[in-house]
């Protein structure tokens, strides 16, 4: 029975990955159609008199409903994918007989689910950001691919060092916070492109304003940062219980602390005159880079007390 749980968990994981790909394609379709709709004004204007007026909404009316339907279908698929992934995580827990956050495969699954749920909540509050779906889903799809291939690990009990209720508290908080950080990191990267005027005019016209991207990045980060702070504190308490010290500057601990400092600096810069725009966004992108570095390089390359990747 447990083996069957593991098999079905893997199938639900792959199904979720496939659904995310389809959602990304639909969001990309919506973005592309909206982006290329404007040139239709030129062709539509041919054959009309100089005194005739062509309303943009009239010209784009035929293309807009289809693109919007594609975007809404993409959101529906995001919800479906999140449901499939949640089932996968639950079945994984039953198959392993423990909390399903004991290796890189499971950690990435939790991070991507947190990122997807965060994005859906953002869309519920501000549907006008929906065209950004393809940009948000792209790194999620990449993580899903890596998790299901090179980082995949069979469901099994964890090592004794991880057999603690602190696994539920600390690692769950880290997973959710890391997933939350992906959305503002992407928003800040798009903000930098938008504010630099390096995007082609047709593309920039379909990306939300720099102010909207800045607000999105700040509002999600200000929620993720306290959770990440709690995760770091919980990890220190667990370290004292397991190893007899709260902090030992293990590579994982060190980079986690660096990421915490970066995000604290971002929130401070965001509230400081002269730093609120481009400089703060660069700090936010650097914070996401630190989280990704800690997730992959520290877990897979550097040896330390936190070497629990489960990858041979």
Backbone bond lengths (Angstrom), bond angles and torsions (degrees), N, CA, C in turn:
res aa  C-N    CA-C-N  psi(-1)  N-CA   C-N-CA  omega(-1)  CA-C   N-CA-C  phi
1 X - - - 1.464 - - 1.534 111.48 -
2 X 1.344 116.51 -44.15 1.460 119.54 179.57 1.522 111.43 -63.25
3 X 1.340 115.61 -37.18 1.463 119.17 177.85 1.524 110.75 -63.55
4 X 1.331 116.82 -37.71 1.457 120.30 177.81 1.527 111.23 -66.04
5 X 1.321 116.29 -38.58 1.464 119.40 175.73 1.525 110.53 -57.94
6 X 1.336 116.38 -42.82 1.462 120.67 -179.58 1.524 111.26 -63.98
7 X 1.333 116.08 -42.09 1.466 120.43 179.78 1.523 110.52 -62.83
8 X 1.323 116.65 -47.50 1.461 119.96 -179.17 1.527 111.39 -67.40
9 X 1.325 116.79 -33.78 1.459 119.77 176.22 1.523 110.71 -61.05
10 X 1.332 116.44 -45.03 1.463 120.38 178.90 1.524 111.22 -62.98
11 X 1.333 116.66 -39.36 1.462 120.06 -179.58 1.529 111.34 -66.58
12 X 1.313 116.11 -41.24 1.461 119.20 177.75 1.528 110.72 -65.95
13 X 1.328 117.16 -35.78 1.463 120.60 177.60 1.525 110.37 -62.49
14 X 1.330 116.79 -47.92 1.457 120.36 -179.78 1.527 111.22 -66.68
15 X 1.340 116.52 -36.25 1.461 119.40 177.15 1.522 110.55 -63.50
16 X 1.329 116.42 -41.99 1.464 120.09 177.62 1.524 110.74 -61.53
17 X 1.335 116.49 -42.16 1.465 119.95 178.75 1.523 110.81 -60.68
18 X 1.332 116.62 -43.81 1.460 120.23 178.36 1.516 112.43 -63.14
19 X 1.319 116.82 -39.92 1.462 120.98 178.71 1.526 110.51 -65.55
20 X 1.323 117.04 -39.43 1.470 119.91 177.48 1.532 111.05 -62.97
21 X 1.319 116.55 -37.83 1.469 119.75 177.69 1.523 110.16 -62.32
22 X 1.337 116.53 -46.28 1.465 119.95 178.90 1.528 111.07 -62.18
23 X 1.332 116.18 -41.19 1.464 119.61 178.14 1.524 110.82 -62.14
24 X 1.328 116.92 -40.66 1.460 120.83 178.88 1.525 110.53 -63.16
25 X 1.322 116.63 -41.43 1.463 120.51 179.13 1.527 110.63 -63.13
26 X 1.322 117.24 -43.53 1.464 120.54 -179.87 1.526 111.28 -65.74
27 X 1.317 116.53 -41.10 1.469 118.92 176.34 1.529 110.52 -65.33
28 X 1.327 116.27 -37.71 1.453 119.51 176.42 1.516 111.72 -64.34
29 X 1.336 116.10 -38.29 1.469 120.98 176.42 1.528 109.92 -60.59
30 X 1.325 115.74 -47.10 1.465 119.58 179.89 1.526 110.56 -60.12
31 X 1.320 116.31 -45.51 1.459 120.04 -178.70 1.527 110.96 -63.77
32 X 1.334 116.85 -43.02 1.462 120.42 -178.34 1.523 111.64 -67.00
33 X 1.327 116.93 -41.50 1.456 119.76 -179.62 1.523 111.39 -66.17
34 X 1.297 116.27 -40.64 1.454 119.65 176.80 1.518 110.63 -65.85
35 X 1.303 115.63 -35.38 1.468 120.25 -177.72 1.514 111.42 -71.89
36 X 1.343 117.73 -34.71 1.464 120.20 -175.40 1.513 112.45 -97.55
37 X 1.329 116.85 1.36 1.458 118.62 -177.36 1.518 112.03 -72.38
38 X 1.347 117.51 -32.13 1.453 120.86 -175.20 1.518 113.63 -60.00
39 X 1.379 120.21 -42.88 1.456 119.05 -179.83 1.509 113.38 -60.10
40 X 1.336 119.17 -18.79 1.458 120.93 -179.58 1.516 111.00 -63.42
41 X 1.333 117.24 -19.35 1.452 120.33 178.50 1.527 111.43 -60.85
42 X 1.333 116.95 -35.05 1.460 120.24 -177.77 1.507 110.22 -65.17
43 X 1.325 115.44 -50.55 1.451 119.45 -179.61 1.508 111.96 -65.85
44 X 1.318 117.00 -35.78 1.454 120.81 -178.02 1.515 111.25 -69.28
45 X 1.332 114.98 -27.35 1.461 118.42 -177.22 1.514 112.08 -79.34
46 X 1.331 118.32 -16.10 1.451 121.27 -178.84 1.525 109.30 -67.32
47 X 1.300 116.10 136.25 1.446 120.13 176.45 1.514 113.59 91.14
48 X 1.311 118.34 0.23 1.455 120.37 177.14 1.508 108.28 -104.95
49 X 1.282 115.40 155.30 1.439 120.00 -178.13 1.505 112.38 -73.21
50 X 1.322 114.75 164.66 1.453 118.88 -178.46 1.514 111.52 -63.94
51 X 1.336 116.53 -27.57 1.448 118.39 -178.40 1.506 113.26 -88.89
52 X 1.339 117.19 -4.97 1.460 119.99 -179.32 1.512 109.81 -80.68
53 X 1.304 115.72 144.59 1.466 121.36 177.48 1.513 109.28 -111.14
54 X 1.304 115.43 134.87 1.460 121.31 178.62 1.517 107.77 -110.81
55 X 1.291 116.44 114.82 1.464 120.35 -179.06 1.512 109.63 -76.22
56 X 1.329 118.61 130.41 1.464 121.04 178.98 1.512 112.20 -56.17
57 X 1.340 117.49 -40.41 1.453 119.56 -178.47 1.517 111.24 -64.66
58 X 1.360 116.31 -30.51 1.459 119.14 178.86 1.513 110.55 -69.81
59 X 1.343 116.26 -42.83 1.455 120.29 -178.80 1.517 110.87 -67.66
60 X 1.333 116.75 -39.64 1.449 120.11 -175.28 1.523 111.82 -89.40
61 X 1.321 116.09 -3.22 1.453 119.15 -175.00 1.508 113.44 -59.62
62 X 1.361 117.07 -34.62 1.459 119.43 -177.76 1.511 111.87 -73.37
63 X 1.333 117.00 -34.63 1.459 119.99 -176.66 1.518 111.97 -84.28
64 X 1.336 116.92 -33.28 1.456 119.71 -172.83 1.524 112.98 -63.31
65 X 1.350 120.18 -47.19 1.469 117.78 -178.31 1.518 112.93 -58.16
66 X 1.318 117.53 -41.13 1.461 119.19 -179.73 1.523 110.73 -65.28
67 X 1.315 117.50 -44.00 1.463 119.64 -179.89 1.524 110.50 -64.63
68 X 1.316 116.60 -38.54 1.459 119.51 178.17 1.523 111.11 -66.31
69 X 1.327 116.12 -39.05 1.468 118.87 177.39 1.517 110.47 -62.61
70 X 1.325 116.28 -41.04 1.461 119.51 177.77 1.529 110.80 -61.54
71 X 1.330 116.30 -43.31 1.457 119.57 179.04 1.512 112.30 -63.78
72 X 1.332 116.89 -41.46 1.464 120.19 178.72 1.524 110.95 -66.89
73 X 1.319 116.52 -37.50 1.464 119.42 175.08 1.523 110.34 -63.55
74 X 1.330 116.36 -37.47 1.456 119.84 177.08 1.515 111.88 -61.31
75 X 1.336 116.75 -41.16 1.467 120.27 177.58 1.522 110.35 -63.90
76 X 1.338 116.71 -41.43 1.467 120.10 178.15 1.525 111.05 -61.30
77 X 1.323 116.01 -39.32 1.466 119.42 178.27 1.526 111.25 -68.63
78 X 1.315 117.28 -33.98 1.468 120.06 175.45 1.524 110.07 -60.37
79 X 1.330 116.53 -43.59 1.468 120.43 178.28 1.523 110.15 -63.31
80 X 1.340 116.56 -44.38 1.465 120.51 178.74 1.523 110.65 -61.25
81 X 1.333 116.79 -45.47 1.461 120.24 179.78 1.513 112.33 -61.36
82 X 1.333 116.78 -40.39 1.465 120.00 178.33 1.523 110.82 -63.73
83 X 1.342 116.59 -39.72 1.461 119.64 177.50 1.515 112.05 -63.85
84 X 1.332 116.43 -43.37 1.464 120.49 178.26 1.521 111.07 -62.59
85 X 1.314 115.98 -41.08 1.463 119.19 -178.49 1.525 111.56 -69.24
86 X 1.316 116.83 -36.57 1.466 119.83 176.68 1.527 110.68 -62.63
87 X 1.332 116.29 -42.42 1.471 119.68 176.80 1.523 110.16 -62.25
88 X 1.338 116.73 -40.84 1.462 120.92 178.51 1.524 111.31 -59.31
89 X 1.326 116.64 -43.48 1.465 120.43 -179.16 1.523 110.91 -66.35
90 X 1.333 116.92 -42.10 1.469 120.36 179.74 1.523 110.58 -63.55
91 X 1.334 117.10 -45.41 1.465 120.55 178.99 1.524 111.12 -64.14
92 X 1.311 116.55 -35.80 1.467 120.37 177.44 1.527 110.16 -61.80
93 X 1.321 116.35 -40.63 1.453 119.76 178.02 1.518 112.30 -62.88
94 X 1.340 116.66 -42.28 1.464 119.92 177.31 1.527 110.98 -64.72
95 X 1.333 116.48 -40.76 1.463 120.29 -177.93 1.524 111.57 -65.80
96 X 1.330 116.66 -38.98 1.467 120.50 -177.98 1.519 112.55 -87.17
97 X 1.325 117.22 -15.04 1.455 120.30 -178.83 1.516 113.39 69.12
98 X 1.333 116.84 32.52 1.474 121.43 -177.09 1.520 108.32 -160.71
99 X 1.334 115.39 176.96 1.461 120.50 174.19 1.525 108.86 -67.24
100 X 1.336 118.71 126.00 1.476 121.50 -169.61 1.523 114.50 -78.32
101 X 1.321 116.73 57.43 1.465 121.73 176.07 1.519 109.62 -142.35
102 X 1.332 116.00 55.78 1.452 119.78 -174.74 1.511 115.45 -111.33
103 X 1.336 118.70 -1.38 1.462 121.09 179.77 1.528 109.38 -155.75
104 X 1.317 116.38 177.52 1.455 121.34 -175.03 1.525 112.60 -62.38
105 X 1.320 116.59 -40.57 1.466 120.27 179.85 1.524 110.47 -57.38
106 X 1.314 116.25 -48.66 1.460 120.88 -178.07 1.529 111.31 -70.52
107 X 1.311 115.89 -36.06 1.464 120.97 178.97 1.527 110.56 -63.34
108 X 1.324 116.78 -45.16 1.460 120.71 179.80 1.521 110.87 -65.92
109 X 1.329 116.94 -38.52 1.459 119.82 177.53 1.526 110.82 -59.57
110 X 1.322 116.81 -42.49 1.466 120.56 178.85 1.528 111.53 -68.14
111 X 1.327 117.03 -39.10 1.466 120.60 179.87 1.523 110.77 -63.55
112 X 1.328 116.84 -47.12 1.462 119.69 -178.53 1.525 111.17 -65.23
113 X 1.329 117.17 -38.06 1.464 119.27 176.90 1.527 110.40 -62.83
114 X 1.328 117.03 -43.54 1.465 120.38 178.47 1.525 111.17 -62.18
115 X 1.333 116.89 -40.06 1.462 120.54 179.47 1.523 111.20 -65.68
116 X 1.333 116.77 -42.42 1.462 120.89 -179.41 1.527 110.64 -65.44
117 X 1.322 116.87 -44.66 1.467 120.03 179.16 1.530 110.29 -63.37
118 X 1.321 116.57 -40.36 1.468 120.30 177.17 1.517 111.10 -59.34
119 X 1.324 115.84 -44.64 1.462 120.22 -179.63 1.525 111.15 -64.11
120 X 1.322 117.16 -39.66 1.461 119.93 178.55 1.530 110.87 -64.26
121 X 1.325 117.23 -41.72 1.467 120.65 177.90 1.528 110.31 -62.33
122 X 1.330 116.67 -39.90 1.464 120.69 177.10 1.523 110.38 -60.13
123 X 1.331 116.47 -44.28 1.465 120.41 -179.21 1.522 111.71 -66.27
124 X 1.318 116.87 -35.14 1.463 119.53 177.87 1.528 110.89 -62.25
125 X 1.308 116.14 -35.70 1.462 120.68 -178.81 1.527 112.02 -84.58
126 X 1.327 116.72 -28.87 1.461 120.16 -177.01 1.526 109.59 -145.51
127 X 1.337 118.24 82.08 1.469 121.12 -177.65 1.521 113.75 -61.25
128 X 1.327 118.04 -21.02 1.463 119.93 -178.58 1.522 112.74 -65.11
129 X 1.340 117.10 -14.57 1.465 120.62 179.02 1.526 112.26 -84.67
130 X 1.318 117.60 0.60 1.458 120.92 -175.25 1.533 113.92 -55.18
131 X 1.332 120.91 -37.38 1.471 119.50 178.63 1.524 114.75 -57.78
132 X 1.331 117.82 -15.80 1.466 120.28 177.80 1.523 112.14 -80.45
133 X 1.327 117.30 -2.17 1.460 120.68 -174.65 1.514 114.19 -54.48
134 X 1.331 116.69 -40.46 1.466 119.34 -178.89 1.524 111.21 -64.01
135 X 1.329 117.24 -37.83 1.465 121.02 179.47 1.530 111.28 -67.90
136 X 1.323 116.65 -37.22 1.462 120.49 -179.75 1.520 110.93 -74.11
137 X 1.327 116.83 -40.41 1.463 120.27 -175.49 1.524 113.03 -75.72
138 X 1.324 117.85 -24.10 1.467 119.25 -177.29 1.528 112.36 -58.26
139 X 1.341 120.74 -53.42 1.474 118.77 177.88 1.520 112.67 -64.78
140 X 1.330 117.62 -29.05 1.461 120.10 177.12 1.519 110.34 -65.46
141 X 1.319 116.46 -42.70 1.467 120.56 177.80 1.528 110.38 -63.26
142 X 1.325 116.89 -40.92 1.468 120.20 177.90 1.524 110.56 -61.16
143 X 1.328 117.20 -45.01 1.463 120.75 178.72 1.523 110.91 -62.66
144 X 1.325 116.92 -41.28 1.461 120.17 178.45 1.527 110.88 -61.35
145 X 1.329 115.84 -41.79 1.467 119.84 179.58 1.522 110.97 -63.50
146 X 1.330 116.28 -46.83 1.466 119.55 179.63 1.523 111.13 -64.14
147 X 1.324 116.50 -40.79 1.455 119.59 -179.98 1.512 112.80 -64.50
148 X 1.323 116.63 -38.48 1.458 119.87 -177.48 1.512 114.50 -83.57
149 X 1.332 117.92 -6.81 1.475 120.42 -177.73 1.533 110.54 -119.68
150 X 1.315 116.92 -86.79 1.470 119.74 -172.32 1.525 113.30 -70.11
151 X 1.320 118.08 -23.27 1.465 120.43 -177.43 1.522 113.07 -104.58
152 X 1.313 116.54 5.41 1.467 118.83 -176.27 1.531 111.00 -67.61
153 X 1.322 115.59 140.17 1.459 123.16 179.10 1.519 109.00 -136.16
154 X 1.313 117.01 137.50 1.457 120.79 177.33 1.527 110.59 -63.41
155 X 1.320 115.59 147.64 1.465 120.70 176.99 1.523 109.69 -65.65
156 X 1.324 116.32 125.87 1.464 121.49 -177.57 1.520 108.64 -160.96
157 X 1.331 117.26 163.20 1.470 119.82 175.60 1.525 110.75 -62.57
158 X 1.310 116.37 155.47 1.458 120.89 178.87 1.523 110.07 -91.27
159 X 1.322 115.97 166.58 1.457 121.22 178.39 1.528 110.36 -64.88
160 X 1.325 117.58 157.89 1.476 120.25 -176.64 1.524 114.30 -54.31
161 X 1.334 117.20 -34.06 1.468 119.65 -177.95 1.523 112.40 -61.98
162 X 1.336 116.71 -23.89 1.462 120.49 -178.33 1.523 113.19 -98.51
163 X 1.306 117.06 -1.82 1.463 120.44 -178.39 1.523 109.43 -83.16
164 X 1.312 115.26 75.77 1.457 122.42 -176.62 1.524 109.04 -151.04
165 X 1.318 116.21 151.98 1.464 119.80 176.41 1.522 111.27 -66.33
166 X 1.341 116.91 -16.64 1.458 119.92 176.90 1.526 111.79 -68.18
167 X 1.325 116.76 -19.69 1.469 119.43 174.30 1.521 109.56 -60.66
168 X 1.327 115.70 -44.80 1.462 120.23 178.60 1.526 110.72 -62.56
169 X 1.325 116.93 -45.00 1.466 120.98 -174.10 1.527 111.52 -73.46
170 X 1.324 116.34 -56.36 1.463 121.34 -172.43 1.524 112.37 -71.01
171 X 1.321 116.91 -53.08 1.467 119.60 -173.67 1.522 111.14 -70.54
172 X 1.325 117.79 -34.83 1.460 119.38 176.59 1.525 110.85 -63.13
173 X 1.327 116.78 -43.75 1.465 120.17 178.87 1.525 111.33 -63.71
174 X 1.329 116.84 -41.65 1.468 120.30 178.14 1.527 110.66 -63.32
175 X 1.326 117.11 -42.65 1.466 121.12 -178.68 1.521 111.28 -62.06
176 X 1.326 116.20 -48.13 1.461 119.60 -178.53 1.525 110.63 -65.11
177 X 1.325 116.97 -44.67 1.465 120.07 179.77 1.526 111.18 -62.01
178 X 1.332 117.20 -41.19 1.467 120.53 179.41 1.520 110.72 -63.36
179 X 1.339 117.04 -42.17 1.461 119.91 176.78 1.516 112.00 -63.08
180 X 1.326 116.22 -40.19 1.464 120.32 177.24 1.522 111.23 -61.40
181 X 1.324 117.58 -40.25 1.463 121.36 -176.44 1.529 112.68 -65.06
182 X 1.327 118.15 -23.56 1.458 119.71 -178.46 1.522 111.53 -63.72
183 X 1.318 117.25 -41.42 1.466 120.13 -176.56 1.531 111.92 -64.75
184 X 1.335 120.42 -51.34 1.469 118.71 177.63 1.521 113.53 -66.02
185 X 1.338 117.44 -30.39 1.455 119.15 177.26 1.516 111.75 -63.11
186 X 1.334 116.04 -43.15 1.465 120.49 177.68 1.522 110.31 -67.34
187 X 1.333 116.57 -40.70 1.463 120.14 178.85 1.527 111.18 -61.80
188 X 1.324 117.19 -40.89 1.468 120.14 179.16 1.522 111.54 -67.56
189 X 1.342 116.92 -37.49 1.465 119.73 177.19 1.528 110.57 -63.12
190 X 1.335 117.01 -42.83 1.464 120.32 177.01 1.528 110.93 -67.26
191 X 1.322 116.21 -34.62 1.468 120.16 176.53 1.525 110.52 -59.24
192 X 1.323 116.38 -44.95 1.463 120.05 -178.89 1.524 111.06 -63.36
193 X 1.334 116.52 -40.06 1.460 119.65 176.95 1.524 111.00 -66.30
194 X 1.313 115.22 -42.47 1.474 120.23 -178.55 1.520 110.92 -65.56
195 X 1.317 117.02 -43.53 1.462 120.81 -176.27 1.525 112.60 -74.51
196 X 1.333 116.91 -23.11 1.464 119.97 -177.44 1.515 113.01 -82.43
197 X 1.317 117.76 -8.18 1.466 122.92 -177.81 1.524 112.08 61.26
198 X 1.331 116.39 25.70 1.462 119.65 178.35 1.522 112.35 -89.10
199 X 1.323 116.62 -13.17 1.453 119.52 178.17 1.523 109.63 -77.17
200 X 1.336 117.94 141.15 1.464 119.68 173.01 1.526 110.22 -56.40
201 X 1.314 116.73 149.77 1.467 120.84 -175.11 1.525 111.97 -57.63
202 X 1.338 116.67 -42.07 1.465 119.79 -178.69 1.519 111.51 -64.63
203 X 1.335 116.45 -34.56 1.462 120.39 179.18 1.521 111.04 -77.17
204 X 1.320 116.24 -43.03 1.463 120.17 -178.72 1.518 111.72 -62.44
205 X 1.338 116.63 -30.37 1.461 120.09 -178.38 1.516 112.45 -65.58
206 X 1.324 117.37 -21.70 1.458 121.09 -177.77 1.517 112.97 -101.58
207 X 1.321 117.33 -6.08 1.463 121.36 175.31 1.522 107.93 -89.35
208 X 1.329 118.70 136.63 1.468 119.68 177.81 1.523 111.77 -53.76
209 X 1.294 115.81 158.77 1.463 120.76 -177.94 1.523 110.98 -60.96
210 X 1.327 115.00 158.73 1.462 119.73 178.81 1.525 110.98 -59.62
211 X 1.320 117.00 -36.90 1.467 119.91 179.32 1.524 111.15 -64.56
212 X 1.335 116.75 -40.94 1.466 120.12 179.51 1.524 110.93 -64.90
213 X 1.321 117.04 -41.16 1.462 120.68 178.56 1.525 110.92 -66.91
214 X 1.320 116.43 -38.99 1.466 120.45 178.40 1.524 110.91 -63.81
215 X 1.325 117.00 -43.36 1.468 120.30 179.05 1.519 111.26 -64.93
216 X 1.335 116.86 -40.65 1.464 120.59 178.33 1.524 110.49 -60.76
217 X 1.326 116.71 -47.80 1.464 120.51 -179.05 1.523 111.18 -60.83
218 X 1.309 116.34 -43.61 1.472 120.06 -177.28 1.525 111.52 -67.96
219 X 1.320 117.51 -45.09 1.463 120.72 -174.53 1.524 112.29 -66.58
220 X 1.319 117.06 -36.09 1.466 118.71 178.75 1.528 110.28 -76.55
221 X 1.324 116.89 -39.66 1.468 119.83 179.93 1.521 111.47 -63.28
222 X 1.314 117.14 -37.46 1.461 119.59 -177.33 1.529 111.26 -70.11
223 X 1.336 116.92 -17.64 1.467 121.14 172.61 1.526 110.31 -86.92
224 X 1.325 116.27 -40.93 1.467 120.43 -176.36 1.528 112.22 -70.95
225 X 1.323 117.21 -34.75 1.464 120.02 -173.78 1.531 113.28 -62.31
226 X 1.330 120.59 -47.23 1.473 118.61 177.18 1.524 112.86 -61.02
227 X 1.333 117.00 -36.41 1.462 119.79 178.00 1.522 110.65 -65.99
228 X 1.335 116.30 -40.98 1.462 120.21 177.80 1.528 110.61 -65.48
229 X 1.326 116.46 -38.42 1.468 120.63 176.68 1.523 110.43 -60.70
230 X 1.327 116.20 -44.84 1.464 120.32 177.32 1.523 110.88 -60.54
231 X 1.347 116.66 -40.42 1.465 120.30 -179.81 1.523 111.14 -63.07
232 X 1.329 117.55 -41.59 1.466 120.97 178.86 1.528 110.54 -64.39
233 X 1.322 116.88 -43.03 1.471 120.51 179.14 1.526 110.48 -65.09
234 X 1.336 116.76 -43.56 1.464 120.23 178.56 1.521 110.97 -62.47
235 X 1.340 116.69 -37.60 1.457 119.82 177.05 1.515 112.15 -63.89
236 X 1.330 117.02 -38.12 1.468 120.44 178.20 1.526 111.09 -65.76
237 X 1.329 116.46 -40.36 1.469 119.83 178.12 1.523 110.40 -65.06
238 X 1.336 116.60 -41.79 1.466 120.68 177.66 1.527 110.25 -63.16
239 X 1.333 116.89 -41.07 1.464 120.53 179.54 1.523 111.20 -61.24
240 X 1.320 117.08 -38.48 1.460 119.89 178.96 1.524 110.77 -66.45
241 X 1.339 116.33 -38.20 1.462 120.00 179.61 1.527 111.50 -71.26
242 X 1.342 117.05 -35.15 1.464 120.61 -175.56 1.521 113.09 -88.87
243 X 1.341 117.36 -39.41 1.458 120.88 -172.23 1.527 113.55 -118.91
244 X 1.312 117.75 -1.42 1.453 120.60 177.11 1.508 115.38 80.55
245 X 1.323 117.91 14.33 1.469 120.57 174.98 1.531 108.81 -151.51
246 X 1.333 115.14 148.15 1.458 119.88 -177.80 1.524 112.25 -76.35
247 X 1.316 116.33 -32.21 1.472 119.32 -174.86 1.517 108.83 -149.37
248 X 1.334 116.49 131.02 1.451 120.22 -179.30 1.510 113.71 -129.88
249 X 1.338 117.60 10.54 1.462 122.53 -179.20 1.522 112.10 55.11
250 X 1.323 115.55 36.19 1.459 121.12 168.07 1.535 107.76 -60.59
251 X 1.354 118.60 148.96 1.470 119.27 -177.89 1.527 114.13 -50.33
252 X 1.322 117.03 -42.75 1.464 120.27 179.73 1.524 111.00 -63.88
253 X 1.321 116.39 -44.03 1.463 120.83 178.75 1.529 111.04 -62.87
254 X 1.318 115.19 -42.09 1.464 119.74 -176.72 1.524 111.63 -63.86
255 X 1.342 116.58 -47.91 1.463 119.56 -178.93 1.528 110.69 -68.85
256 X 1.334 117.18 -35.24 1.466 119.85 176.01 1.526 110.47 -61.33
257 X 1.328 116.38 -40.81 1.467 120.25 178.25 1.529 110.85 -67.09
258 X 1.339 116.22 -39.69 1.470 119.82 177.54 1.524 110.13 -61.30
259 X 1.338 116.64 -43.94 1.464 120.23 178.09 1.526 110.66 -60.97
260 X 1.327 116.24 -40.72 1.472 120.13 178.67 1.526 110.41 -61.57
261 X 1.325 117.00 -44.08 1.469 121.01 179.13 1.527 110.38 -62.53
262 X 1.325 116.81 -40.61 1.468 120.42 -179.56 1.523 110.70 -62.68
263 X 1.318 116.56 -45.73 1.464 118.67 -179.61 1.526 111.80 -68.82
264 X 1.326 117.29 -34.49 1.465 119.42 173.95 1.528 110.07 -63.07
265 X 1.330 116.02 -39.92 1.465 120.40 177.90 1.525 110.77 -65.11
266 X 1.343 116.49 -37.71 1.469 119.33 178.54 1.523 110.91 -62.17
267 X 1.328 116.66 -48.06 1.462 119.55 -179.22 1.525 111.10 -62.92
268 X 1.327 116.76 -36.43 1.468 119.91 176.78 1.529 110.19 -68.34
269 X 1.333 116.48 -44.13 1.463 119.91 -179.58 1.523 111.16 -64.65
270 X 1.322 115.72 -36.92 1.467 119.98 -179.71 1.529 111.75 -61.76
271 X 1.330 116.79 -26.77 1.465 121.30 -179.72 1.523 112.61 -98.82
272 X 1.337 116.91 5.44 1.465 121.12 -176.25 1.521 110.19 -107.06
273 X 1.305 116.92 129.75 1.462 121.43 178.09 1.525 110.06 -60.24
274 X 1.316 115.89 135.97 1.452 121.13 179.98 1.514 114.20 89.57
275 X 1.340 117.22 -14.67 1.461 121.39 179.42 1.522 112.04 -116.00
276 X 1.307 116.83 -6.74 1.460 120.32 -169.30 1.521 113.15 -64.93
277 X 1.291 118.10 -31.52 1.455 119.66 -173.32 1.528 112.38 -90.34
278 X 1.319 117.13 -105.54 1.456 120.28 -172.25 1.513 114.98 -62.03
279 X 1.316 117.63 -41.12 1.460 119.84 -176.28 1.527 111.30 -65.18
280 X 1.310 117.03 -43.62 1.464 120.05 178.65 1.526 110.82 -63.14
281 X 1.318 117.44 -39.32 1.464 120.68 179.45 1.524 111.16 -63.52
282 X 1.327 116.81 -40.76 1.464 119.91 176.78 1.525 110.94 -60.51
283 X 1.316 117.16 -40.14 1.467 120.53 178.93 1.525 110.25 -64.40
284 X 1.328 116.81 -39.45 1.464 120.33 179.63 1.524 111.49 -65.28
285 X 1.315 116.73 -41.67 1.466 120.43 176.56 1.521 110.27 -63.33
286 X 1.322 117.01 -39.73 1.466 120.98 177.24 1.526 110.60 -62.58
287 X 1.324 117.21 -36.92 1.457 120.31 177.09 1.515 111.98 -62.09
288 X 1.336 117.34 -44.32 1.464 120.01 177.23 1.518 110.69 -63.64
289 X 1.334 117.16 -38.66 1.462 120.36 177.56 1.524 110.65 -60.76
290 X 1.332 117.42 -39.11 1.468 121.06 178.34 1.521 110.96 -65.88
291 X 1.331 117.25 -39.10 1.466 121.02 178.34 1.524 110.51 -64.21
292 X 1.333 116.96 -44.84 1.465 120.81 179.67 1.527 110.47 -66.53
293 X 1.324 117.30 -40.84 1.466 121.43 177.22 1.524 110.54 -59.93
294 X 1.315 116.28 -43.47 1.461 120.73 179.26 1.523 111.25 -66.43
295 X 1.311 116.10 -34.03 1.460 120.76 -178.83 1.518 112.02 -69.70
296 X 1.325 117.47 -44.11 1.460 120.53 -173.46 1.529 112.96 -100.26
297 X 1.322 117.15 -60.19 1.461 119.29 -172.11 1.525 111.60 -64.37
298 X 1.317 117.02 -47.43 1.464 119.77 -177.66 1.521 110.93 -66.44
299 X 1.317 117.38 -39.54 1.465 120.24 -178.70 1.523 112.96 -72.86
300 X 1.331 116.79 -35.57 1.463 120.13 -170.38 1.522 114.11 -102.50
301 X 1.321 118.23 -23.19 1.462 120.74 -173.08 1.522 111.94 -112.34
302 X 1.315 117.05 -47.54 1.463 121.41 -174.35 1.524 110.02 -86.90
303 X 1.320 116.58 131.71 1.465 121.25 177.34 1.522 109.66 -84.52
304 X 1.322 115.04 138.70 1.457 119.86 179.73 1.508 110.74 -172.29
305 X 1.313 116.08 -176.02 1.459 120.96 -179.32 1.520 112.15 -67.66
306 X 1.330 117.35 -18.12 1.457 121.58 -179.63 1.528 111.92 -100.55
307 X 1.305 118.58 24.48 1.467 121.75 -179.80 1.528 109.46 -82.03
308 X 1.316 115.01 77.05 1.463 120.97 -177.58 1.519 111.55 -117.60
309 X 1.323 117.53 25.96 1.461 119.44 -173.22 1.516 112.47 -61.61
310 X 1.332 117.62 -31.76 1.452 119.96 -178.05 1.508 113.50 76.47
311 X 1.345 117.50 13.85 1.458 122.35 -179.13 1.511 108.67 -108.45
312 X 1.310 115.84 131.73 1.463 119.88 178.68 1.522 110.46 -79.72
